[in-house]
Amino acid sequence: MAIGIDPTVDYAFKRLFGSPEHAAITVHFVNAVLDPSHPIVEIELLNPFLEKQSETDKLAILDIRARDDQGRWLNIEIQTTVPGYLPERLTYYVSSLYANQLQEGENYAQLRPAVCICVLDRVLFGQVAEPHLCFSLTADKYGLSLTDHLQVHLLELPKYNGRDDRAAGPTSLDKWFFFFRNVSRLTQAEVVDQLQDAPFEEAAGVLEMIARTPSERDLYEARLKQSRDEEARLQGAWQRGREEGREEGREEGRLAGQIQLLQQLLGDQETALERLQQQPLKELQILVSSLQERLRNRDSN
């Protein structure tokens, strides 16, 4: 029987990569993404797996913090949607990992690289076909690197669709793309046969545990439902905001639709369109800025 658990659901993802007892999975995954000259042997997970046991929990963006045996600081997360300001958010996370290393009296020589790895179940950079993108501080015109101490890695899973999904590629990272895209419809034996490496067998076992343990399965299903509901709400709000803005054909109408969209995203009670249309343009602009700031603050928590 197929495992039936989607590893991109944040509950399953955190079980895989945020559990100290399964640190070998995280080590293998990070090595596959970073492909370091000296492979990572050990990773210290700095936040143990702690989930609020309620399906009414806020749909959090996963934040696994870790440190490897070479001193690198790591942030690993899953995104099933593309929230506003995602690039800025990832930049903030990796910069915080970097800046918060130094204590009073320490110097810059003690700083170690900070790396953010974001598995994205959407396409953010459709202009390129490569599913793994690494961003760092470089001078594009000259191909110079200022430092490799700040890195953001994006793994855009849908881009794997353009490849043969029936078999994993030769590299460890290819195998992880295959795992994310296919493991839910495979049996554990098929995962072992296709991917062979021991960490994939262990990862399939973790997903099997979720599938077979009633309490774990209930939490997984609650998070899956919440994720789907959130995605549907975002899509509906976005479409509604666009349509209302188009119908008005004026700046006031565009801003009114944007305000209602932002209020939906924040869970606020929507202001009636008629009431918004009566407000001066300047007041609408101020309200949009205020709601956008609240959304940024919420997403950074």
C-alpha positions as a Markdown table, in Angstrom:
| # | Residue | x | y | z |
|---|---|---|---|---|
| 1 | Met | 0.0 | 0.0 | 0.0 |
| 2 | Ala | 1.2 | 3.5 | -0.8 |
| 3 | Ile | 2.5 | 5.6 | 2.1 |
| 4 | Gly | -0.1 | 8.3 | 1.4 |
| 5 | Ile | 1.6 | 11.1 | 3.3 |
| 6 | Asp | 2.7 | 14.2 | 1.5 |
| 7 | Pro | 6.1 | 15.4 | 2.8 |
| 8 | Thr | 5.4 | 19.0 | 1.8 |
| 9 | Val | 2.7 | 19.3 | 4.4 |
| 10 | Asp | 4.5 | 21.2 | 7.2 |
| 11 | Tyr | 3.7 | 18.7 | 9.9 |
| 12 | Ala | 5.3 | 15.8 | 7.9 |
| 13 | Phe | 8.2 | 18.1 | 6.8 |
| 14 | Lys | 9.0 | 18.9 | 10.4 |
| 15 | Arg | 8.8 | 15.3 | 11.4 |
| 16 | Leu | 11.4 | 14.5 | 8.7 |
| 17 | Phe | 13.8 | 17.4 | 9.1 |
| 18 | Gly | 13.2 | 18.8 | 12.6 |
| 19 | Ser | 13.4 | 15.7 | 14.8 |
| 20 | Pro | 16.7 | 15.1 | 16.6 |
| 21 | Glu | 16.2 | 11.3 | 16.5 |
| 22 | His | 16.2 | 11.5 | 12.7 |
| 23 | Ala | 19.1 | 14.0 | 12.3 |
| 24 | Ala | 20.7 | 11.6 | 9.7 |
| 25 | Ile | 17.8 | 12.6 | 7.3 |
| 26 | Thr | 18.6 | 16.3 | 7.8 |
| 27 | Val | 22.3 | 15.7 | 7.3 |
| 28 | His | 21.8 | 13.9 | 4.0 |
| 29 | Phe | 19.3 | 16.5 | 2.7 |
| 30 | Val | 21.6 | 19.5 | 3.6 |
| 31 | Asn | 24.6 | 17.8 | 2.0 |
| 32 | Ala | 22.5 | 17.2 | -1.1 |
| 33 | Val | 21.6 | 20.9 | -1.3 |
| 34 | Leu | 24.9 | 22.5 | -0.4 |
| 35 | Asp | 27.2 | 19.9 | -2.0 |
| 36 | Pro | 30.0 | 21.1 | 0.3 |
| 37 | Ser | 33.7 | 20.3 | -0.3 |
| 38 | His | 33.8 | 18.7 | 3.1 |
| 39 | Pro | 30.5 | 16.8 | 3.7 |
| 40 | Ile | 28.6 | 17.5 | 6.8 |
| 41 | Val | 28.8 | 14.6 | 9.3 |
| 42 | Glu | 26.6 | 15.9 | 12.1 |
| 43 | Ile | 23.8 | 18.5 | 12.6 |
| 44 | Glu | 22.6 | 19.9 | 15.9 |
| 45 | Leu | 18.9 | 20.7 | 15.7 |
| 46 | Leu | 18.4 | 23.8 | 17.8 |
| 47 | Asn | 14.6 | 23.5 | 18.1 |
| 48 | Pro | 13.2 | 20.1 | 19.1 |
| 49 | Phe | 10.0 | 19.0 | 17.4 |
| 50 | Leu | 7.2 | 20.8 | 19.3 |
| 51 | Glu | 3.8 | 21.2 | 17.7 |
| 52 | Lys | 0.8 | 22.8 | 19.2 |
| 53 | Gln | -1.7 | 20.0 | 19.4 |
| 54 | Ser | -4.6 | 21.8 | 17.8 |
| 55 | Glu | -6.0 | 22.0 | 14.3 |
| 56 | Thr | -6.9 | 25.7 | 15.0 |
| 57 | Asp | -3.2 | 26.6 | 15.2 |
| 58 | Lys | -2.0 | 29.4 | 12.8 |
| 59 | Leu | -0.6 | 27.9 | 9.6 |
| 60 | Ala | 3.0 | 28.6 | 10.3 |
| 61 | Ile | 5.8 | 28.6 | 7.8 |
| 62 | Leu | 8.2 | 26.0 | 9.0 |
| 63 | Asp | 11.3 | 27.2 | 10.6 |
| 64 | Ile | 13.9 | 24.6 | 11.5 |
| 65 | Arg | 17.1 | 26.1 | 12.9 |
| 66 | Ala | 20.2 | 24.0 | 13.1 |
| 67 | Arg | 24.0 | 24.1 | 13.1 |
| 68 | Asp | 26.3 | 21.7 | 11.4 |
| 69 | Asp | 29.6 | 20.3 | 12.5 |
| 70 | Gln | 31.5 | 23.0 | 10.5 |
| 71 | Gly | 29.8 | 25.8 | 12.2 |
| 72 | Arg | 27.3 | 26.8 | 9.6 |
| 73 | Trp | 23.9 | 28.1 | 10.8 |
| 74 | Leu | 20.9 | 26.7 | 8.9 |
| 75 | Asn | 17.3 | 27.6 | 8.5 |
| 76 | Ile | 15.2 | 25.0 | 6.7 |
| 77 | Glu | 11.6 | 25.5 | 5.7 |
| 78 | Ile | 8.7 | 24.5 | 3.4 |
| 79 | Gln | 6.4 | 26.8 | 1.6 |
| 80 | Thr | 3.3 | 25.5 | -0.2 |
| 81 | Thr | 2.3 | 29.0 | -1.3 |
| 82 | Val | 4.2 | 32.2 | -2.2 |
| 83 | Pro | 3.3 | 34.7 | 0.5 |
| 84 | Gly | 3.9 | 38.4 | 0.0 |
| 85 | Tyr | 7.5 | 39.5 | 0.3 |
| 86 | Leu | 8.9 | 35.9 | 0.4 |
| 87 | Pro | 12.4 | 36.9 | -0.9 |
| 88 | Glu | 12.6 | 39.7 | 1.7 |
| 89 | Arg | 11.5 | 37.4 | 4.4 |
| 90 | Leu | 14.1 | 34.7 | 3.5 |
| 91 | Thr | 16.8 | 37.5 | 3.4 |
| 92 | Tyr | 15.7 | 38.6 | 6.8 |
| 93 | Tyr | 15.9 | 35.1 | 8.2 |
| 94 | Val | 19.3 | 34.4 | 6.9 |
| 95 | Ser | 20.6 | 37.8 | 7.9 |
| 96 | Ser | 19.3 | 37.3 | 11.4 |
| 97 | Leu | 21.1 | 34.0 | 11.7 |
| 98 | Tyr | 24.3 | 35.7 | 10.7 |
| 99 | Ala | 24.0 | 38.9 | 12.8 |
| 100 | Asn | 22.9 | 37.2 | 16.0 |
| 101 | Gln | 26.0 | 35.0 | 16.2 |
| 102 | Leu | 28.3 | 37.6 | 17.8 |
| 103 | Gln | 28.2 | 38.3 | 21.5 |
| 104 | Glu | 29.7 | 41.3 | 23.3 |
| 105 | Gly | 33.5 | 41.2 | 23.0 |
| 106 | Glu | 33.6 | 38.8 | 20.0 |
| 107 | Asn | 34.9 | 39.8 | 16.6 |
| 108 | Tyr | 34.0 | 39.3 | 13.0 |
| 109 | Ala | 36.5 | 36.5 | 12.5 |
| 110 | Gln | 34.2 | 34.3 | 14.6 |
| 111 | Leu | 31.3 | 34.6 | 12.2 |
| 112 | Arg | 30.2 | 31.4 | 10.4 |
| 113 | Pro | 28.1 | 31.1 | 7.2 |
| 114 | Ala | 24.4 | 31.4 | 7.5 |
| 115 | Val | 22.3 | 29.4 | 5.0 |
| 116 | Cys | 18.5 | 29.3 | 4.4 |
| 117 | Ile | 17.1 | 26.4 | 2.5 |
| 118 | Cys | 13.5 | 26.9 | 1.3 |
| 119 | Val | 11.6 | 24.0 | -0.3 |
| 120 | Leu | 9.0 | 25.8 | -2.4 |
| 121 | Asp | 5.9 | 23.9 | -3.8 |
| 122 | Arg | 5.4 | 26.8 | -6.2 |
| 123 | Val | 7.4 | 28.5 | -8.9 |
| 124 | Leu | 8.9 | 31.9 | -8.0 |
| 125 | Phe | 11.3 | 32.3 | -10.8 |
| 126 | Gly | 9.6 | 30.9 | -13.9 |
| 127 | Gln | 12.1 | 32.6 | -16.3 |
| 128 | Val | 14.6 | 29.8 | -15.6 |
| 129 | Ala | 14.1 | 26.0 | -15.8 |
| 130 | Glu | 16.6 | 25.1 | -13.1 |
| 131 | Pro | 14.7 | 23.9 | -9.9 |
| 132 | His | 17.6 | 24.6 | -7.5 |
| 133 | Leu | 18.6 | 28.3 | -7.3 |
| 134 | Cys | 21.3 | 29.6 | -5.0 |
| 135 | Phe | 21.5 | 33.3 | -4.1 |
| 136 | Ser | 24.5 | 34.9 | -2.5 |
| 137 | Leu | 26.3 | 38.3 | -2.4 |
| 138 | Thr | 28.0 | 38.7 | -5.8 |
| 139 | Ala | 29.0 | 41.3 | -8.3 |
| 140 | Asp | 27.1 | 40.1 | -11.3 |
| 141 | Lys | 28.9 | 42.2 | -13.9 |
| 142 | Tyr | 32.3 | 40.7 | -12.9 |
| 143 | Gly | 31.4 | 37.4 | -11.4 |
| 144 | Leu | 33.0 | 38.3 | -8.1 |
| 145 | Ser | 31.8 | 36.9 | -4.8 |
| 146 | Leu | 31.9 | 39.3 | -1.8 |
| 147 | Thr | 31.4 | 36.4 | 0.6 |
| 148 | Asp | 29.8 | 33.0 | 0.8 |
| 149 | His | 28.6 | 33.6 | 4.3 |
| 150 | Leu | 25.1 | 34.4 | 3.3 |
| 151 | Gln | 23.2 | 32.0 | 1.1 |
| 152 | Val | 19.5 | 31.4 | 0.2 |
| 153 | His | 18.7 | 28.1 | -1.6 |
| 154 | Leu | 15.4 | 27.7 | -3.3 |
| 155 | Leu | 14.1 | 24.3 | -4.4 |
| 156 | Glu | 11.2 | 24.9 | -6.7 |
| 157 | Leu | 9.5 | 21.5 | -6.7 |
| 158 | Pro | 7.0 | 22.0 | -9.7 |
| 159 | Lys | 10.0 | 22.4 | -12.0 |
| 160 | Tyr | 10.8 | 18.8 | -11.5 |
| 161 | Asn | 7.6 | 18.0 | -13.6 |
| 162 | Gly | 9.6 | 18.7 | -16.7 |
| 163 | Arg | 11.8 | 15.7 | -16.0 |
| 164 | Asp | 11.1 | 12.0 | -15.9 |
| 165 | Asp | 9.1 | 11.5 | -12.7 |
| 166 | Arg | 9.3 | 7.7 | -13.1 |
| 167 | Ala | 12.9 | 7.4 | -11.9 |
| 168 | Ala | 15.2 | 9.5 | -9.7 |
| 169 | Gly | 18.2 | 11.3 | -11.2 |
| 170 | Pro | 21.8 | 10.4 | -10.4 |
| 171 | Thr | 22.6 | 13.0 | -7.8 |
| 172 | Ser | 21.4 | 13.1 | -4.2 |
| 173 | Leu | 19.5 | 16.3 | -4.8 |
| 174 | Asp | 17.8 | 14.7 | -7.8 |
| 175 | Lys | 16.7 | 11.9 | -5.5 |
| 176 | Trp | 15.3 | 14.4 | -3.0 |
| 177 | Phe | 13.3 | 16.1 | -5.7 |
| 178 | Phe | 12.0 | 12.7 | -6.7 |
| 179 | Phe | 11.2 | 11.9 | -3.0 |
| 180 | Phe | 9.2 | 15.1 | -2.5 |
| 181 | Arg | 7.2 | 14.7 | -5.7 |
| 182 | Asn | 6.5 | 11.0 | -5.6 |
| 183 | Val | 6.9 | 9.4 | -2.1 |
| 184 | Ser | 3.2 | 9.7 | -1.1 |
| 185 | Arg | 2.2 | 7.4 | -3.9 |
| 186 | Leu | 5.0 | 4.8 | -3.4 |
| 187 | Thr | 5.3 | 2.0 | -0.9 |
| 188 | Gln | 8.2 | 2.0 | 1.5 |
| 189 | Ala | 9.8 | -0.9 | -0.4 |
| 190 | Glu | 9.5 | 1.0 | -3.7 |
| 191 | Val | 11.2 | 4.0 | -2.1 |
| 192 | Val | 14.1 | 1.8 | -1.0 |
| 193 | Asp | 14.3 | 0.2 | -4.4 |
| 194 | Gln | 14.3 | 3.6 | -6.3 |
| 195 | Leu | 16.5 | 5.7 | -3.9 |
| 196 | Gln | 18.6 | 3.1 | -2.2 |
| 197 | Asp | 20.4 | 5.4 | 0.2 |
| 198 | Ala | 19.6 | 4.6 | 3.9 |
| 199 | Pro | 18.3 | 8.2 | 4.8 |
| 200 | Phe | 15.5 | 7.7 | 2.2 |
| 201 | Glu | 14.5 | 4.5 | 3.8 |
| 202 | Glu | 14.5 | 6.2 | 7.2 |
| 203 | Ala | 12.5 | 9.1 | 5.8 |
| 204 | Ala | 9.9 | 6.7 | 4.3 |
| 205 | Gly | 9.7 | 5.1 | 7.7 |
| 206 | Val | 8.9 | 8.4 | 9.3 |
| 207 | Leu | 6.1 | 9.0 | 6.9 |
| 208 | Glu | 4.8 | 5.4 | 7.4 |
| 209 | Met | 4.8 | 6.1 | 11.2 |
| 210 | Ile | 2.6 | 9.2 | 10.6 |
| 211 | Ala | 0.2 | 7.2 | 8.4 |
| 212 | Arg | -0.1 | 4.3 | 10.9 |
| 213 | Thr | -0.3 | 6.3 | 14.2 |
| 214 | Pro | -3.8 | 7.6 | 14.7 |
| 215 | Ser | -2.8 | 10.7 | 16.7 |
| 216 | Glu | -0.1 | 11.5 | 14.2 |
| 217 | Arg | -2.4 | 11.0 | 11.3 |
| 218 | Asp | -5.0 | 13.3 | 12.9 |
| 219 | Leu | -2.5 | 16.1 | 13.3 |
| 220 | Tyr | -1.3 | 15.6 | 9.8 |
| 221 | Glu | -4.8 | 15.7 | 8.3 |
| 222 | Ala | -5.6 | 18.8 | 10.3 |
| 223 | Arg | -2.6 | 20.6 | 8.9 |
| 224 | Leu | -3.3 | 19.4 | 5.4 |
| 225 | Lys | -6.9 | 20.7 | 5.6 |
| 226 | Gln | -5.7 | 24.0 | 7.0 |
| 227 | Ser | -3.2 | 24.3 | 4.3 |
| 228 | Arg | -5.7 | 23.7 | 1.6 |
| 229 | Asp | -8.2 | 26.1 | 3.1 |
| 230 | Glu | -5.6 | 28.8 | 3.4 |
| 231 | Glu | -4.6 | 28.3 | -0.3 |
| 232 | Ala | -8.2 | 28.5 | -1.4 |
| 233 | Arg | -8.8 | 31.6 | 0.6 |
| 234 | Leu | -5.7 | 33.3 | -0.7 |
| 235 | Gln | -6.7 | 32.5 | -4.3 |
| 236 | Gly | -10.2 | 33.7 | -3.8 |
| 237 | Ala | -9.2 | 36.9 | -2.1 |
| 238 | Trp | -6.7 | 37.6 | -4.8 |
| 239 | Gln | -9.1 | 37.1 | -7.6 |
| 240 | Arg | -11.8 | 39.1 | -5.9 |
| 241 | Gly | -9.4 | 42.0 | -5.3 |
| 242 | Arg | -8.4 | 42.0 | -8.9 |
| 243 | Glu | -12.0 | 41.9 | -10.2 |
| 244 | Glu | -13.2 | 44.7 | -7.9 |
| 245 | Gly | -10.3 | 46.9 | -8.9 |
| 246 | Arg | -11.0 | 46.3 | -12.6 |
| 247 | Glu | -14.6 | 47.1 | -12.2 |
| 248 | Glu | -14.0 | 50.4 | -10.6 |
| 249 | Gly | -11.5 | 51.4 | -13.3 |
| 250 | Arg | -10.2 | 54.1 | -10.9 |
| 251 | Glu | -7.4 | 54.3 | -8.4 |
| 252 | Glu | -10.0 | 54.4 | -5.6 |
| 253 | Gly | -11.5 | 51.2 | -6.8 |
| 254 | Arg | -8.1 | 49.5 | -7.1 |
| 255 | Leu | -7.2 | 50.5 | -3.6 |
| 256 | Ala | -10.6 | 49.5 | -2.2 |
| 257 | Gly | -10.1 | 46.0 | -3.7 |
| 258 | Gln | -6.6 | 45.8 | -2.3 |
| 259 | Ile | -7.8 | 46.8 | 1.1 |
| 260 | Gln | -10.4 | 44.1 | 1.2 |
| 261 | Leu | -7.8 | 41.5 | 0.0 |
| 262 | Leu | -5.4 | 42.5 | 2.7 |
| 263 | Gln | -8.2 | 42.4 | 5.3 |
| 264 | Gln | -9.0 | 38.9 | 4.2 |
| 265 | Leu | -5.4 | 37.8 | 4.4 |
| 266 | Leu | -5.2 | 39.2 | 7.9 |
| 267 | Gly | -8.5 | 37.6 | 9.0 |
| 268 | Asp | -10.0 | 41.1 | 9.6 |
| 269 | Gln | -13.7 | 41.9 | 9.0 |
| 270 | Glu | -14.0 | 43.3 | 5.5 |
| 271 | Thr | -14.9 | 47.0 | 5.2 |
| 272 | Ala | -17.9 | 47.4 | 2.8 |
| 273 | Leu | -16.9 | 48.4 | -0.7 |
| 274 | Glu | -19.4 | 51.3 | -0.6 |
| 275 | Arg | -17.9 | 52.7 | 2.6 |
| 276 | Leu | -14.3 | 52.5 | 1.2 |
| 277 | Gln | -15.4 | 54.2 | -2.0 |
| 278 | Gln | -16.5 | 57.2 | 0.0 |
| 279 | Gln | -13.1 | 57.7 | 1.6 |
| 280 | Pro | -10.6 | 60.2 | 0.1 |
| 281 | Leu | -7.8 | 58.7 | -1.9 |
| 282 | Lys | -5.2 | 59.7 | 0.6 |
| 283 | Glu | -6.9 | 57.9 | 3.4 |
| 284 | Leu | -7.2 | 54.7 | 1.3 |
| 285 | Gln | -3.4 | 54.9 | 0.5 |
| 286 | Ile | -2.6 | 55.2 | 4.3 |
| 287 | Leu | -4.9 | 52.3 | 5.1 |
| 288 | Val | -3.2 | 50.1 | 2.4 |
| 289 | Ser | 0.2 | 50.9 | 3.8 |
| 290 | Ser | -0.9 | 50.1 | 7.4 |
| 291 | Leu | -2.4 | 46.8 | 6.4 |
| 292 | Gln | 0.6 | 45.8 | 4.4 |
| 293 | Glu | 2.8 | 46.5 | 7.4 |
| 294 | Arg | 0.7 | 44.3 | 9.6 |
| 295 | Leu | 0.9 | 41.5 | 7.0 |
| 296 | Arg | 4.7 | 41.8 | 6.9 |
| 297 | Asn | 5.0 | 41.7 | 10.7 |
| 298 | Arg | 2.7 | 38.7 | 10.9 |
| 299 | Asp | 4.6 | 36.8 | 8.2 |
| 300 | Ser | 7.9 | 37.5 | 10.0 |
| 301 | Asn | 6.7 | 35.9 | 13.2 |
